[in-house]
Amino acid sequence: MKNKNGETQETSMTNGATKPGVSEIDDFTPRYLDAAELTFTRSEVGTARLEIRDDACHLRVVVRRLMPLSHPEAYISLAADEDTEIGILVNPSALAPESLEILEEELDKRYFTPTIQKIYRVKEHFGIHEWEVETERGRVTFSVRGLNQNIKQVPPARLFVTDVRGNRYDIPDYRELDAQSYQQIQRHL
């Protein structure tokens, strides 16, 4: 039965009287998933699909790292969409090899973050900074609007740069870049 706030309540009969009780479902308690119960597959259109043995099958699953810097290989959130979490997978390495491969592909798509190895130039034009850099995947040019909002420093010297398209680039330690690259960073930060 629903109460006046729209919450589901359980009722029980005791000596002919109805006794309301609050449902035991708590939306804020995390659900930890057992890797042995999970199977990832690909749908016909290529999206990741998740089956939880004896429970449910989700035709599309969204994966997120809950601790992307401190524990990138653990604590993976699995969700039915961007807002509806299915549960948390603490130890993905315990998945079957085929399922682990699909999970890692999905994480790679979501967290594609090339590492900047060299900065050729950063040129500012009307508040937009154009970066020309070398990454492990080749030479790239991208634009950044608002350096203060789109460059995040993680102590001691790691930088994450987000371009106007939402792509992220990583500089693990700007102090280890060559002298020219380091000067470009110092000039524009």
C-alpha positions, 0 to 999 in steps of 0.5 A: 500500500502507498502512503501519502508521500508515495512510499510503499508500506507493508501492512500486517494484520494483528488482532484485526488491526492494520499495522503500517510498516516501512518497506525494507528497501533502502535506496542508499545502501550499496548492493555489492555484486558477486563476480561469480554471479555475473556474465557480460555479453554483447548485444546484436548492436554491440552494447554491453549486456549484463546477466545476474544469475537467478536475478535479472538480465540488463540489456544495456549496462553503464560502467563507471569507476568509483575510485578512478585514481586510487583504485582504477581496477576495483570498485566498478559501478554497474548501472542500467542507465546513467542514473540507476545503479544495479550494484558495485563490483568490488573485484572485477578480476574475479569475472570469467575471462570473456566477461572481464574482457567486455567490462574492460572494453567498456571502461576503456571507452568511457575513460579513454584518456590519452597521456600527453608526452610532449607539448609543442605549443599552447596558443590562446585566441579569444579565450580559447587555448589551442594545444598541440601535443604528442600522446602515446597515440600520436600528435593531436591538436585540441582546444580548451576553453577556460583553463581554470575550469578545464585543467584539474591538478591532482597533487603533487603534479598530475594534470587532467586537461578537458577539451571543448568536446569533453575529451580528457588528456592526462599529464601524469607528472608535468615536472617530468616533461621536457624543458619546452613542454614544462615552459608551456605549462608554466606560461599558461597555468 
